[in-house]
């Protein structure tokens, strides 16, 4: 890639961290929220059906994780936009179905399963769903979209030769 005089090459910086670094960040951010969620779901399930508890915790943790992933995991230098939140919600829906199905099957197989067994099954399903979710977020949701700060905020600014020359 040829660099113009006086211009910085921003391709590497805007690309974000590599796959290993972003996966490590994904595990720390998403895994940390996931572990906290694994405690929140059964505690809420004392007062409501497990599926409702899982849904509430999934929604809250998805919003939090999407922001963390935009800012830290994939280093976009900004928070997540509506598009990223909706797309992340789609992948979280699949994760919700996977964890719900896993715990449902556990209750069918072992109706008297205790909280430690539920957590083990929940975390196992969450871990598998998380791996797929990482791929979706890295390859699709946060892939190559320019930062908001790098884009003009209005059409008038985009067309203005004075702003473009500055």
N, C-alpha and C positions, 0 to 999 in steps of 0.2 A: 504494500500500500504506500503510495507516494504522499508525503506530507507537504502541505503548502507552507511557504515561508510565513512565519509569524503565527501559525495555527498549531495548536497542540493536537496530537493524535489522541482521541478519546475512546477509541474502539475497545481497548483492553479494559479501561476503567468502567465503561458502561456495560460491559459484558457480565459483570458480577463475578462472584467467586466461582472457582472450578467445581466440578461435581463432588469431589471428596470433601472439600471445605463446606459446600452448601449442605451436603448430607449430614455432616457432623453438626452443623448449626440446626438443621431440621430435627435431628434426634434430640438435641438439648432443648430447643424451644418446644417442639411438638411433643416430645417425650415427657418433658417436665409438666406441661399442661395436661397431658394424658394421664400421668400418674396422679396428679391432683384430682382429675376427673374421676379416676377409678375409686377414689375415696368419697367423692361427692355423690356419685350415682347411688350406691347402697345406702348412704345416709338419708338422701331424699326419698329413697324407695321405702323407708319406714313409714312415711306419711302419704305415699301415693303409689300407684302401680309402677313396677320397674320400668316398663317401656316409656311411660310418661317422664319419669326421672331421667332416663337415658336421653330422651329427646331434648329436654331442657338443658341438660349439661352439654350435649352435643352442640346445640345452637350457640350457647355462650362461649364454649371453648373454640368453636370454629371462628367466631368473630375475633376473639383474642389471637388465635393462632395465625389467621390470615394477616393481621396487622404485624405480628412478630415476624412472619415469613417475608413480608414485603420489605420491612425495615432491616431485619438482621440476616435471615437465612439466605435470601437472594440479593441483599444489599442494593435495593432499588433507590435508596436515598429519599424515600417518600413513603407515606402510608399507602395502603391498598385503596384502589378506587372501587366504584360500584361493580364494574365488570369483574374484577378479581374476586370481590366478595361473592358474587353470584356463581362464578365458576368454581370457586373453592367450596361453596355450599353444595354444589353438585357432587363433588368428590367426597365431601363429608356425609352426604346422604347415603352414598354407597357404604361408607365406613359405619354409619349408624345402623344400616340394615345388616351388615356383617356382624357387628357386636351384638345386636339384638337377637339375630338368628342363633349365634353361638350360645348365648345365655339361655335362650328358649330351648334349644336342643339339650343343654345341660340339665335344665329343669325337667325335661321329658325323660331323660336317662336316669337322673338322680334327683328326684323331687325334694329331698331333704338336704340338698347341697348348702353348705354354710357360706358365710361371707368370704373366707379365704379362697375357697374353690371358685366362687363366682368371680372374684377378682382375678384369679389366675386365668380363667377362661376369657374374661373381658379383656385383660391386658394382652393375651395371646392373639385374640382376634383383632384388637386395636393395632398391635405391632404388624400383623400381616396387611391390614388395610392401610396402615401408615406407609409401608413401603410402596404400595401402588399409588398412594396419594402424593408422595414425594415426586414420583415420576410425572404424574399429571401436572403438578404445580411447576416443576422445573421445565418440562418440555412444552407445556401449553399455556398455563395461566400466567406465569411470570417470564416467559421466554421473549427476549428481544423487544419488549415494548419500551419506547423511550420514556424517560422521566418527565413528569409534568413540568418541571422547571426548565427543561430543554425545549419545550414546545411553546410557541407563541400562544397567549391566552385569548386573543381575539383575531378575527380576520383582518381587521384594520392594521394591527401590528404586523401580521404576516405579509401584507402587501406593501408596507411602508419601506421605501428604499433607505430612508434615514436610519431606521432601526436595524435594518439588515446590514448596513455598512458599518455600524458602530462596533 
